[in-house]
Amino acid sequence: MPQAEQLLPADFFIDLDRSSPIPLYYQIATILQDAVHDGRLPAGSRLENEISLGQRFGFSRPTVRRAIQELVDKGMLVRRRGIGTQIVHGQVTRNVDLTSLYEDLDRTGQKPTTKVVGHETREATEKEADTLGVPVGSPVLHLTRVRYADGVPLAVLDNVLPAEFTDLTADDLETYGLYQLMRARGVALRVAKQRIAARSATARECELLALPKNSPVLAMERTAFDNSGRAVEFGKHCYSPDMYSFEITLVDK
């Protein structure tokens, strides 16, 4: 979870040149960016607030705000209600491959953590049954998880799984990625059908992702199949757009 806000050292901007033709906000942003890259501002730490930073170092608040926005636009900082301005490794860019978000974050060193906010075994709805290829009313496991990258909420993951997975516990799902758990049971994930779109976040999603009301999110609906062609997962996920993007390679036939 997010660390406490920490004051920058008194000599943090010692190399800044106020007489330079290079804009002050740009110099501030560059110094902050270098500090993120070399680890002086580690991922997960909270940046000192704009008012304090400006007062201590003699910067105007608009200058500080613009400098911070430069790094927000690059995906190196995020602003969140109730959290403040937090350092992250950078925007998560995923190839559209059959991997889990947990695995992608872990591979890039972004310290994935998970909070299970919904975990129930219930009867499959008509749409869920049709998607998973099971009878309507069959037992399914309905999960809702929040995935964090370096302590910052990144995604809300809503999944429905067939009956064989109803014994997965919340502890399992907060310790491992869903696809890790499936593969450990011998499930060979082979193909997935997914749809990606932009939409407005629900009130619950805004709360879980610490976003302002009616914020846009990147949404994905995915059905994953094993090597026998059986559907083993139906997911509806949404991602904070300032921290997440998909990358697709197109090849001419």
TORMIRO-147326 format. One record per residue (C-alpha): x negated, y, z negated. Coordinates in nm, 3 decimals. Last residue first. Layout:
N
+---------+---------+---------+
|      c1 |      c2 |      c3 |
+---------+---------+---------+
|       X |       Y |       Z |
...
+---------+---------+---------+
% end
This chain:
253
+---------+---------+---------+
|      c1 |      c2 |      c3 |
+---------+---------+---------+
|   0.109 |  -1.033 |   4.515 |
|  -0.011 |  -0.704 |   4.367 |
|  -0.125 |  -0.738 |   4.008 |
|   0.011 |  -0.535 |   3.717 |
|  -0.167 |  -0.537 |   3.380 |
|   0.061 |  -0.447 |   3.089 |
|  -0.027 |  -0.259 |   2.770 |
|   0.229 |  -0.215 |   2.495 |
|   0.221 |   0.075 |   2.249 |
|   0.227 |   0.136 |   1.874 |
|   0.135 |   0.391 |   1.612 |
|   0.321 |   0.704 |   1.721 |
|   0.607 |   0.489 |   1.849 |
|   0.693 |   0.329 |   1.511 |
|   0.799 |  -0.019 |   1.612 |
|   1.128 |  -0.207 |   1.628 |
|   1.182 |  -0.582 |   1.637 |
|   1.473 |  -0.806 |   1.733 |
|   1.364 |  -1.168 |   1.727 |
|   1.500 |  -1.506 |   1.833 |
|   1.262 |  -1.791 |   1.758 |
|   1.227 |  -2.164 |   1.829 |
|   1.399 |  -2.197 |   2.169 |
|   1.331 |  -2.544 |   2.314 |
|   1.147 |  -2.561 |   2.647 |
|   0.943 |  -2.867 |   2.550 |
|   0.627 |  -2.657 |   2.518 |
|   0.793 |  -2.430 |   2.260 |
|   1.014 |  -2.131 |   2.342 |
|   1.015 |  -1.772 |   2.215 |
|   1.310 |  -1.533 |   2.248 |
|   1.217 |  -1.166 |   2.217 |
|   1.397 |  -0.833 |   2.179 |
|   1.169 |  -0.532 |   2.154 |
|   1.237 |  -0.178 |   2.037 |
|   1.011 |   0.128 |   2.047 |
|   1.146 |   0.379 |   1.799 |
|   1.289 |   0.729 |   1.825 |
|   1.367 |   0.916 |   1.502 |
|   1.734 |   0.954 |   1.409 |
|   1.653 |   1.060 |   1.050 |
|   1.285 |   1.123 |   0.979 |
|   1.060 |   0.816 |   0.951 |
|   0.943 |   0.632 |   0.638 |
|   0.938 |   0.300 |   0.830 |
|   1.179 |   0.126 |   0.591 |
|   1.404 |   0.429 |   0.549 |
|   1.409 |   0.509 |   0.920 |
|   1.492 |   0.144 |   0.991 |
|   1.783 |   0.155 |   0.745 |
|   1.923 |   0.475 |   0.901 |
|   1.903 |   0.314 |   1.244 |
|   1.621 |   0.415 |   1.476 |
|   1.703 |   0.581 |   1.807 |
|   1.616 |   0.385 |   2.119 |
|   1.325 |   0.294 |   2.348 |
|   1.312 |  -0.034 |   2.540 |
|   1.127 |  -0.366 |   2.565 |
|   1.290 |  -0.696 |   2.670 |
|   1.138 |  -1.035 |   2.600 |
|   1.131 |  -1.390 |   2.729 |
|   0.870 |  -1.608 |   2.566 |
|   0.654 |  -1.901 |   2.673 |
|   0.444 |  -2.179 |   2.526 |
|   0.453 |  -2.188 |   2.147 |
|   0.326 |  -2.529 |   2.039 |
|   0.501 |  -2.605 |   1.709 |
|   0.290 |  -2.846 |   1.503 |
|   0.398 |  -2.725 |   1.161 |
|   0.082 |  -2.513 |   1.123 |
|   0.173 |  -2.358 |   1.459 |
|   0.500 |  -2.233 |   1.313 |
|   0.334 |  -2.088 |   1.004 |
|   0.075 |  -1.904 |   1.213 |
|   0.354 |  -1.780 |   1.441 |
|   0.533 |  -1.628 |   1.142 |
|   0.220 |  -1.452 |   1.015 |
|   0.089 |  -1.557 |   0.676 |
|   0.100 |  -1.439 |   0.313 |
|   0.424 |  -1.238 |   0.303 |
|   0.600 |  -1.503 |   0.512 |
|   0.492 |  -1.790 |   0.289 |
|   0.597 |  -1.594 |  -0.022 |
|   0.939 |  -1.528 |   0.133 |
|   0.978 |  -1.903 |   0.173 |
|   1.007 |  -2.114 |   0.487 |
|   1.255 |  -2.395 |   0.410 |
|   1.503 |  -2.272 |   0.672 |
|   1.252 |  -2.348 |   0.947 |
|   1.404 |  -2.673 |   1.076 |
|   1.745 |  -2.502 |   1.090 |
|   1.668 |  -2.264 |   1.377 |
|   1.505 |  -1.922 |   1.330 |
|   1.655 |  -1.571 |   1.339 |
|   1.416 |  -1.279 |   1.323 |
|   1.424 |  -0.908 |   1.234 |
|   1.081 |  -0.742 |   1.228 |
|   1.059 |  -0.378 |   1.119 |
|   0.731 |  -0.229 |   1.236 |
|   0.440 |  -0.002 |   1.148 |
|   0.462 |   0.089 |   0.781 |
|   0.119 |   0.226 |   0.676 |
|  -0.086 |   0.023 |   0.425 |
|  -0.374 |  -0.050 |   0.662 |
|  -0.120 |  -0.180 |   0.916 |
|   0.214 |  -0.268 |   0.754 |
|   0.483 |  -0.510 |   0.873 |
|   0.831 |  -0.478 |   0.726 |
|   1.025 |  -0.803 |   0.729 |
|   1.383 |  -0.911 |   0.791 |
|   1.451 |  -1.282 |   0.812 |
|   1.760 |  -1.485 |   0.902 |
|   1.711 |  -1.861 |   0.868 |
|   1.967 |  -2.061 |   1.064 |
|   2.230 |  -2.317 |   0.969 |
|   2.461 |  -2.414 |   1.255 |
|   2.783 |  -2.212 |   1.276 |
|   2.785 |  -2.200 |   1.656 |
|   2.607 |  -2.508 |   1.789 |
|   2.237 |  -2.474 |   1.879 |
|   2.062 |  -2.354 |   2.196 |
|   1.865 |  -2.075 |   2.024 |
|   2.007 |  -1.797 |   2.241 |
|   2.361 |  -1.938 |   2.253 |
|   2.363 |  -2.001 |   1.878 |
|   2.232 |  -1.651 |   1.808 |
|   2.497 |  -1.496 |   2.035 |
|   2.781 |  -1.698 |   1.879 |
|   2.661 |  -1.630 |   1.526 |
|   2.449 |  -1.886 |   1.345 |
|   2.556 |  -1.975 |   0.991 |
|   2.342 |  -1.858 |   0.696 |
|   2.007 |  -1.911 |   0.529 |
|   1.882 |  -1.586 |   0.385 |
|   1.566 |  -1.376 |   0.359 |
|   1.575 |  -0.994 |   0.387 |
|   1.325 |  -0.733 |   0.269 |
|   1.010 |  -0.943 |   0.314 |
|   0.708 |  -0.715 |   0.281 |
|   0.410 |  -0.786 |   0.504 |
|   0.046 |  -0.686 |   0.513 |
|  -0.184 |  -0.652 |   0.811 |
|  -0.541 |  -0.532 |   0.748 |
|  -0.625 |  -0.342 |   1.068 |
|  -0.933 |  -0.543 |   1.159 |
|  -0.853 |  -0.578 |   1.531 |
|  -0.793 |  -0.954 |   1.511 |
|  -0.579 |  -0.916 |   1.198 |
|  -0.358 |  -0.660 |   1.368 |
|  -0.306 |  -0.879 |   1.674 |
|  -0.243 |  -1.190 |   1.463 |
|   0.018 |  -1.015 |   1.248 |
|   0.185 |  -0.867 |   1.557 |
|   0.229 |  -1.219 |   1.690 |
|   0.087 |  -1.348 |   2.016 |
|   0.251 |  -1.461 |   2.339 |
|   0.101 |  -1.188 |   2.554 |
|   0.221 |  -0.840 |   2.650 |
|  -0.114 |  -0.682 |   2.574 |
|  -0.090 |  -0.489 |   2.253 |
|  -0.209 |  -0.139 |   2.172 |
|  -0.196 |  -0.049 |   1.802 |
|  -0.268 |   0.322 |   1.770 |
|  -0.580 |   0.401 |   1.571 |
|  -0.768 |   0.271 |   1.271 |
|  -0.531 |   0.448 |   1.035 |
|  -0.578 |   0.748 |   0.805 |
|  -0.276 |   0.877 |   0.615 |
|  -0.099 |   1.211 |   0.600 |
|   0.174 |   1.213 |   0.336 |
|   0.334 |   0.900 |   0.191 |
|   0.685 |   1.004 |   0.085 |
|   0.780 |   1.097 |   0.440 |
|   0.510 |   0.975 |   0.675 |
|   0.246 |   1.153 |   0.880 |
|   0.004 |   0.933 |   1.071 |
|  -0.363 |   0.983 |   1.147 |
|  -0.590 |   0.816 |   1.404 |
|  -0.316 |   0.768 |   1.666 |
|  -0.471 |   1.019 |   1.906 |
|  -0.169 |   1.251 |   1.876 |
|  -0.199 |   1.233 |   1.497 |
|  -0.565 |   1.329 |   1.537 |
|  -0.485 |   1.649 |   1.726 |
|  -0.192 |   1.710 |   1.490 |
|  -0.437 |   1.729 |   1.200 |
|  -0.631 |   2.006 |   1.369 |
|  -0.308 |   2.191 |   1.455 |
|  -0.187 |   2.172 |   1.094 |
|  -0.521 |   2.293 |   0.961 |
|  -0.519 |   2.593 |   1.193 |
|  -0.153 |   2.670 |   1.116 |
|  -0.235 |   2.654 |   0.739 |
|  -0.513 |   2.907 |   0.766 |
|  -0.856 |   2.780 |   0.671 |
|  -1.061 |   2.901 |   0.372 |
|  -1.202 |   2.564 |   0.265 |
|  -1.022 |   2.515 |  -0.065 |
|  -0.703 |   2.698 |   0.033 |
|  -0.667 |   2.528 |   0.370 |
|  -0.725 |   2.177 |   0.234 |
|  -0.485 |   2.233 |  -0.055 |
|  -0.209 |   2.363 |   0.172 |
|  -0.260 |   2.096 |   0.439 |
|  -0.252 |   1.795 |   0.203 |
|  -0.568 |   1.594 |   0.138 |
|  -0.582 |   1.289 |   0.363 |
|  -0.457 |   0.958 |   0.232 |
|  -0.673 |   0.648 |   0.256 |
|  -0.548 |   0.342 |   0.446 |
|  -0.833 |   0.338 |   0.697 |
|  -1.149 |   0.482 |   0.545 |
|  -1.242 |   0.850 |   0.559 |
|  -1.618 |   0.834 |   0.512 |
|  -1.603 |   0.525 |   0.733 |
|  -1.819 |   0.642 |   1.025 |
|  -1.530 |   0.662 |   1.271 |
|  -1.289 |   0.829 |   1.029 |
|  -1.551 |   1.087 |   0.931 |
|  -1.623 |   1.157 |   1.298 |
|  -1.251 |   1.223 |   1.354 |
|  -1.235 |   1.460 |   1.057 |
|  -1.535 |   1.656 |   1.188 |
|  -1.384 |   1.667 |   1.538 |
|  -1.043 |   1.783 |   1.408 |
|  -1.206 |   2.064 |   1.208 |
|  -1.409 |   2.174 |   1.511 |
|  -1.097 |   2.168 |   1.728 |
|  -0.899 |   2.374 |   1.476 |
|  -1.179 |   2.632 |   1.467 |
|  -1.175 |   2.684 |   1.842 |
|  -1.518 |   2.648 |   2.010 |
|  -1.644 |   3.002 |   2.076 |
|  -1.861 |   2.958 |   1.766 |
|  -1.863 |   3.223 |   1.492 |
|  -1.687 |   2.997 |   1.238 |
|  -1.949 |   2.725 |   1.283 |
|  -1.857 |   2.404 |   1.091 |
|  -2.160 |   2.207 |   0.976 |
|  -2.073 |   2.239 |   0.604 |
|  -1.719 |   2.111 |   0.662 |
|  -1.735 |   1.828 |   0.407 |
|  -1.960 |   2.017 |   0.166 |
|  -1.696 |   2.050 |  -0.109 |
|  -1.605 |   1.682 |  -0.077 |
|  -1.252 |   1.608 |   0.050 |
|  -0.986 |   1.566 |  -0.217 |
|  -0.817 |   1.226 |  -0.240 |
|  -0.450 |   1.135 |  -0.209 |
|  -0.378 |   0.804 |  -0.383 |
|  -0.394 |   0.489 |  -0.171 |
|  -0.110 |   0.363 |   0.044 |
|   0.000 |   0.000 |   0.000 |
+---------+---------+---------+
% end
